[in-house]
Amino acid sequence: MENWFQGSEIEERHHDIGASLVLGNQWGDEGKGKITDRLMQESHVVVRFNGGHNAGHTVKVGDKEFDLHILPSGMISEGKVNIITSGCVLGIDLNKIDIDKISITKRGVYCISTLEELLKRKDGNIVEVGLIPELKKLQEGGIDISKSGLKISGETIVIGMHNVLLDAFDEICRRKTSGLREIGSTGSGISRAYSSEIQRLHFSLNDLLYHQDLFYSSIEALWEGYKDTFPNISTDDLIQSAKKEREKICKYIKNGDIEIIGNERQYIKSLHGKGKIIVGEGAQSSMIGSGNSFFGTASDPSLQTFSDTTGLTSQKIGNIFLIHKMPASSVGERPGYLKHEASPELNDFRQEYQEFGVSTGRQRDLYHHSLPETARGAWLNVRGIDTESKIVPVYNRVDGIEGSLAIDNGLLRLATGFSYTAQKIIDGPLENIQVGIAGGEVIMPKNLLKNYPEKSAQAALFDLTHNDLNLIELEGDIHTKIEKLLGYYNAAIFRKDEEKEFLIGTGPKRDDIELRKGSPLRSI
């Protein structure tokens, strides 16, 4: 397979400007690892800058596979610098809990189990997750982590077992409350860890390492409000859990396997200034990020977050890869108007393409191709970019498009817009709002984003169905259909009509990527 990177404008910008960024542009699970793995070979530094151990990425080394969740992908290559910034939240050594042991009763959400009982799954096993279990698995697989250059910002928020319990508590509360949907949380404590910073509690890695009494006192202050909900889980249980986390990470620090860095921005900018080439590894994706309480993740996987935690502005970044998968898929609660309905054909496709989450094992839902969501994802991801010539769309699994037609009665259809109802005036009537393109308008980002609802208004999107979509059927043979589809996707991302480089995934292997050039297709 031809090396798509060598001799491309992408390679030139990566080496000359010295940094590239990999971002998901849909609902997660887009196959970002294909690009990250290639860039990693051409870089000195790999940076994880958002999310926690709920992310999932499989890295192949020879005949071995490693599932990474919080660790940067460069960990499997000697001589790299691997950084976890304060944009992430860090689970050091945690356990999954059995969320079904938290009950909804007449008195509210209530859990009579002890912490030890909650940790035991239905099969009796205790599941370990987080930084230390991942490091152990790398060591068991023959990776010398002392040569992996792992560095963690001391300002990174630490996830404790209290966060895991309260993450489950929040999900159960959503079940109980009429009108709220479950988020589909991985139960990792991610959202509660992010919110603890806003609560002004001392839960940073520096606090745990150097001001542990403040860390433990913060657990005590937080848990005061939940003693009645968890009567058999004491503050001391949670503090002891935190002490074990501290003890374990200190061992790795003292052995030289982990280095804690102070001023992360200064450190990363210094590496860049010395000619070290950097790749930023985004977790999750734009459409479940940006602080959007309706669609998912508590972190913001975007150019802005990368710049905030690394100090590298868009002028210092050569490429921003926007990753898509054809068709899109995801686990978790997402708007149903794009979701393909259950069918034997969908199950067959899911099995053939292993549509199951790396972190959760849950089956993924599959979605209609959609231009407004593509434009929205790009807008969220690249706000603040100095020139769109640095954007590199990646369309994974183009080889699977033909097989996916059976899911939609043999058709390849594309959503150009949708309509929903909302109240614009207090106590006023509901009004019909048209998003995107309904007729023969030119396909441009600004047209596709017309009336796209912001934050709270997106609650209305959960009530939509396929009937609310403006769907067009692509005509021609399969080759013609795919070429049109890619042209329309590019039109949703780029404002200018210049020919651009983009990438397509042509198979399951890491090297199954093809470099293309093409211009946006503006008219239906």
C-alpha positions, -999 to 999 in steps of 0.1 A, spaced: 0 0 0 14 34 -10 24 57 19 -2 84 18 19 107 40 51 108 20 54 136 -5 20 152 5 13 187 15 2 172 48 37 159 54 52 193 45 30 212 69 35 186 97 73 189 95 76 226 87 51 239 112 58 211 137 24 199 150 -8 181 139 -41 176 156 -64 146 153 -101 153 161 -133 132 158 -159 151 137 -190 129 144 -202 110 175 -170 92 185 -156 58 174 -146 72 140 -113 54 138 -90 82 148 -63 57 156 -54 51 120 -42 86 116 -27 90 150 -6 58 146 9 71 113 15 106 127 31 91 158 58 76 135 66 111 122 65 129 156 85 132 188 57 140 212 22 126 216 -3 147 237 -36 135 252 -54 168 259 -90 159 268 -112 131 283 -103 103 306 -101 65 305 -136 64 288 -118 68 255 -108 37 236 -81 32 210 -65 0 198 -28 1 189 -12 -27 170 25 -37 174 34 -66 152 10 -94 161 1 -78 194 -28 -54 202 -30 -29 231 -62 -12 241 -53 23 253 -78 45 272 -60 73 290 -25 66 278 -12 84 247 -6 62 217 31 69 217 35 47 248 42 17 226 72 33 209 105 39 226 119 74 225 87 93 224 75 119 249 40 111 259 20 138 278 -13 138 296 -24 175 300 -48 191 324 -75 190 298 -78 154 308 -91 138 340 -70 110 355 -83 78 370 -52 63 386 -64 29 398 -101 26 400 -128 -1 397 -160 -3 378 -192 -6 399 -224 -24 395 -248 5 388 -279 -17 392 -272 -21 429 -282 16 433 -319 16 436 -348 40 430 -372 38 459 -400 60 473 -374 79 493 -354 86 462 -321 72 449 -307 49 476 -278 24 479 -276 0 508 -245 -18 494 -210 -14 509 -182 -2 486 -168 -37 485 -202 -51 474 -206 -24 447 -172 -33 432 -183 -69 425 -199 -74 391 -227 -99 385 -201 -125 376 -183 -119 409 -153 -102 392 -138 -69 401 -128 -48 371 -98 -26 374 -96 5 352 -74 36 348 -37 45 344 -20 18 365 -40 -11 351 -31 1 316 5 4 324 5 -31 338 -10 -45 306 17 -28 286 44 -43 307 27 -77 305 28 -73 267 65 -66 266 65 -28 266 93 -12 286 74 17 301 105 32 316 114 41 280 80 55 271 86 90 284 52 94 302 47 128 317 15 140 334 5 176 342 3 181 380 -28 202 374 -48 173 360 -79 165 380 -78 131 396 -109 108 394 -116 91 428 -141 64 437 -164 91 450 -166 104 414 -174 70 401 -202 66 426 -217 100 419 -215 94 381 -237 63 387 -259 84 410 -265 110 383 -274 83 357 -299 67 381 -314 101 389 -319 107 352 -338 73 350 -361 84 378 -368 119 365 -396 121 339 -385 139 307 -347 133 311 -329 106 291 -299 86 303 -266 99 289 -253 64 283 -224 71 306 -195 47 308 -197 50 346 -161 61 348 -165 92 370 -155 115 342 -182 141 344 -181 143 381 -144 148 381 -147 177 356 -174 193 378 -153 191 409 -131 218 396 -161 241 393 -171 232 429 -137 246 440 -126 213 457 -89 202 458 -88 172 435 -57 179 413 -28 154 410 -6 180 427 -31 181 456 -30 143 459 8 142 458 18 172 477 -12 184 497 -29 151 504 -47 164 535 -65 190 514 -74 162 489 -89 140 516 -107 169 533 -123 177 499 -136 141 498 -151 146 532 -167 179 523 -182 165 491 -195 133 507 -213 151 535 -242 156 511 -245 120 501 -242 101 534 -279 94 534 -279 81 498 -249 57 505 -253 50 543 -229 20 542 -201 38 523 -182 60 547 -159 90 540 -131 68 554 -138 42 527 -133 68 500 -102 83 516 -86 49 519 -93 43 482 -76 77 474 -46 68 496 -42 36 476 -43 56 444 -16 79 458 6 50 469 5 33 435 12 63 414 40 74 438 57 40 432 58 46 394 70 82 399 99 70 422 108 43 397 111 69 370 83 55 349 62 87 353 73 123 355 50 151 369 54 183 350 46 218 364 39 244 338 25 223 309 21 251 285 57 263 290 70 227 288 52 219 255 59 252 239 96 247 248 96 212 231 80 228 200 105 256 200 134 231 201 121 215 169 102 186 184 72 176 163 40 171 182 7 152 175 -24 161 196 -46 131 202 -82 140 207 -106 117 225 -143 113 218 -155 139 193 -169 173 186 -206 164 184 -206 148 218 -183 175 232 -183 213 236 -199 212 270 -231 199 254 -252 183 282 -276 166 258 -252 147 236 -225 135 259 -190 140 270 -180 165 297 -147 173 279 -142 195 248 -121 177 221 -113 208 199 -86 231 187 -94 255 215 -89 229 242 -56 218 226 -44 254 225 -55 261 260 -35 232 275 -5 232 253 0 269 245 2 261 208 -20 285 188 -34 275 154 -4 292 137 18 266 153 -3 237 140 2 224 105 -28 200 101 -61 195 118 -75 161 108 -113 158 110 -121 121 113 -153 106 100 -166 71 96 -189 59 68 -216 56 80 -212 72 114 -217 51 145 -216 56 183 -225 42 217 -245 63 241 -276 85 239 -278 104 207 -306 121 187 -327 93 172 -337 111 140 -304 100 123 -304 65 138 -310 35 115 -337 13 129 -329 -22 142 -329 -48 114 -312 -81 105 -292 -61 79 -280 -37 106 -270 -66 129 -250 -82 100 -232 -50 93 -225 -45 130 -209 -79 133 -189 -76 101 -174 -43 110 -171 -49 148 -194 -21 158 -188 -24 195 -172 1 218 -136 -4 228 -142 10 263 -177 -4 270 -182 -34 247 -217 -20 240 -231 -23 205 -229 9 185 -259 26 167 -255 36 131 -266 68 116 -277 84 83 -251 105 65 -258 141 75 -244 174 61 -256 197 89 -239 175 116 -207 174 95 -207 212 93 -215 215 130 -188 192 140 -162 211 119 -174 244 133 -170 232 169 -136 216 162 -117 243 143 -130 276 158 -100 299 159 -81 283 130 -60 308 110 -66 291 76 -89 263 64 -61 250 42 -48 232 73 -80 211 76 -76 175 64 -109 156 62 -106 118 67 -134 95 56 -128 61 71 -145 29 60 -154 41 25 -150 5 15 -180 -3 37 -204 21 21 -216 -4 -5 -222 -30 22 -241 -5 43 -268 1 16 -287 -30 28 -294 -11 60 -314 15 41 -332 -7 16 -304 -5 -9 -303 33 -10 -275 57 -3 -293 87 12 -279 119 27 -296 144 51 -292 180 40 -314 195 68 -342 189 92 -371 208 109 -381 210 145 -405 230 166 -394 254 194 -408 282 215 -390 315 206 -412 338 228 -419 333 265 -454 316 267 -457 320 229 -467 293 204 -444 266 190 -428 276 158 -414 254 130 -377 259 124 -359 247 93 -322 237 98 -298 234 69 -309 231 33 -344 222 22 -344 230 -15 -318 239 -41 -295 261 -20 -258 259 -24 -241 235 0 -220 257 22 -212 255 59 -231 287 66 -262 274 48 -260 240 66 -256 257 100 -286 280 95 -308 277 126 -288 248 140 -300 248 177 -276 257 205 -273 237 237 -306 237 255 -327 239 223 -312 206 212 -335 188 237 -361 192 209 -340 171 186 -347 139 206 -383 140 196 -376 141 158 -379 111 135 -367 103 100 -398 121 87 -384 154 99 -352 149 78 -346 164 43 -332 133 27 -318 131 -8 -311 99 -27 -277 97 -45 -280 83 -80 -256 64 -103 -234 34 -98 -217 28 -65 -185 45 -76 -205 76 -87 -225 77 -55 -194 75 -33 -177 103 -53 -208 125 -49 -210 117 -12 -174 127 -5 -178 159 -25 -209 169 -5 -190 162 28 -161 184 17 -187 211 8 -200 209 44 -165 216 58 -148 240 34 -159 275 25 -136 279 -4 -138 259 -37 -101 252 -40 -89 216 -45 -80 201 -12 -62 170 0 -83 145 19 -80 109 30 -102 79 26 -101 46 45 -101 16 21 -100 -13 45 -95 -24 81 -57 -24 82 -38 6 95 -22 12 61 -55 10 42 -56 47 36 -56 65 3 -47 102 -4 -71 120 -26 -75 155 -40 -109 171 -48 -131 201 -47 -163 206 -28 -195 196 -46 -219 226 -40 -251 216 -58 -273 186 -54 
